[in-house]
Amino acid sequence: MPAEVTKETDAGHDALFRYQRDRNKEGLASSVAHFQLALTKCPDEHPCRAAALFNLAKVEFFTYQSRGTSHDFDRSISHYQEALELRQGGYQDRPMTLLHLSQALLYHYGTVGDEASTKGELLKLVDELKDICPEDTHEHRAAALVLQTYERFRLRDSDDSAELNKLISQLDAAAQEPPDDYFDRPIRYNNLGLALQRRFQLRRDSSDLDRAIDWLEKATQAIPNNHPDKPNYLSNLGNAILVRFQLQHAVPLTKQL
């Protein structure tokens, strides 16, 4: 890697580390700027272009998570897709690129709802990832987690008890598996807790709500305090506890809950 590209790339990673440690948005903006400069120094056919695109896509996605603007999401997905085009079959970093792109699409799907084009591309990416990665790899297990989370999103407003029961059985088994990395556990616990809470809404079986609270509490304990999704996890737990309080004290459940 040329020295000038290395310099900007290293500066971008340093700024990203500061952002992830302190959640300082100035660090995120600085990281984007450095990775943009690195990309300008990697024109078409440059051997480092795929890596530069991937780095920029990653911090643009973090920007989307922070600001929620469609422009940041579109830029991130475009750069991920261009990096994936350069990392064709057999390229050692293709699985990682497939995974990050699928996770970005999953986040967007869960945030904005059922968009046919996003959903179709997401499932295609995950299928390829599972096909090319052995079952005992991190990428294969992460692909399975993407699919489980996708199903949980898909069924969050569903009245299909049979599908929900099947999903909960899968999520229950997944929650018992050894963690794959530090953020593997909270996602698995959160998925199971929210699926159980949805089944409680359908069946009004208090045991589902009790189990949901247990798993959502485990999720909040497992996720780092400085993670951007920590408030969402706490909110999920708080909502479930409030529902149980209302039941125990004969308070009418609100329509929202």
Steps between C-alpha positions, in 0.01 A plus 500: 500500500650839400616717789244776440213248496635332812524835679136594433378148572680484833368844594149388406523191721638705788211745476251212477649344811452828688140518385425144608670558835354843583203528260640835394339598171802710409701179496252343260507801267880498507503130416271557201724782375817292524346198327364726226851634441637147492243407235591798280856365496373160378357549148345222292725196462700599810571188711390676819174639365280220637641546851459878478138461389429253780649727767301799378178299473541384858533849651223635275274232642595606853408854394163373379443332836592823676299743285239279335523674163428303183787676321756341735336161459495523120866599486600221737313233303636630170859480625446154653356379170792643302746332738312173458523527122877532530519207742370229270466129578812358662614838633592452866310808621177427308331323797572795730361742241188286451448495876538874555273582205234256621517641854458855367196395295360314800528809720324707235229234458439495873489880516282593203295183447432268211669631187492231230829595334691516829354171619577319176862612492544420868388140460712454188811621682439275799439196280834554326676555831367172641590317179865608487582487872530175700255458787771533765607848384407832652355618169264203469375540858460874449297434183269273698458776759412749223230262377360448850487875560338551160229248590444673833455832320266338247277350769497793744146599391390154383203311645630166370549302822643194323777701335571686822521176701744357245714813515504502882623139502783599266586810702488304826755255363714783364500677839649189661790480253847619604550866398685559175627847593422777748192624315366156414336438838298822540348463152399139567354587841319805366351305209361233731367751752315704238358190331370374835347840568324487163359157584381635833310770311323226304439240773504709819697224672689670783776239486597635157526850645707380796740320268513802269605723789766251610657488152470875440673561833781266396527691172538836676766354729692350208510805274779752575393823668644715221335307218256713294225236537517496880211751537282285272574191707416684820180628341399147398553378856318798650198452276474133594530576873232768469262251336554256787443778756173589331389138508591451864320819605201463268595809302352499145764426239550793265454446130868575438618225735 
